[in-house]
């Protein structure tokens, strides 16, 4: 699932994660939960990729009444990862169907789907969102001049 993690890190910016986390966490302070939903809708202008859009779409459809804000964000991110994996699997299957035969492409798709099903996407989402074991967001702060962009 390294490819899935790499796609997420490429498509979803840390700034976007911080904004979404703040909007979801802010919902606990509002009497009417619809305000938090409008904040999430306002973030739609910040989306730069389909993965970011998928996270926002999933946030809109998750019941937010009895869940912790971290759990909501984890569930939305895990669902976005699952959707992305399914899309990638279909693309690989189409490729195999073009260059091979139908049984071979079906076998490859089944193996890939089994791999995704065996993967703990919630743990992957937690790692990608930089959430520690206590359930809080780990924010990495830059403290010096050497903390800039890493060079290859």
C-alpha positions, 0 to 999 in steps of 0.5 A: 500500500506504499503506492496509495500512501505516496499518492495521498502525500502527493495529492493532499497538502499538509495545509489542507489537512490542518484546515479540515481538521480545524473545521471538523474540530470547530464543530464541537463549539457550535450549537448548530452542526450545520455551521460546521458543514458550511465550513467544510463546504467553504474548504471546497475552494482550497481543494487542489486534487481529487483526493482532497475533494474525496475527503471533503465529500466523505466528511459531508456524509459521515454522521457527526453527532456522536463521534470525536472530530479525529474519528470523523477525519480518520473515517473520511480519509480512510474512505477516500483512500478506499475509493482511490484504491478501487479506482486504481485497481480498475485502471490496472484491470483495464490495462491487463484486459488490453494486453492480456486476456479476461481471466488474467485481468480478473485474477489480477483485480481479485488479488489487488482487491484482497490486498486492499481488503486486508489493509487497515486503511484506518491505520494508514489514514492515521499515519498519513494524517500524522495522528499520534496514539492519543488521538491528537493531531501532531503538528510539525513546526519549523524552528530554524533555517534548516527546516525548509524544503528537503532537497533530494 
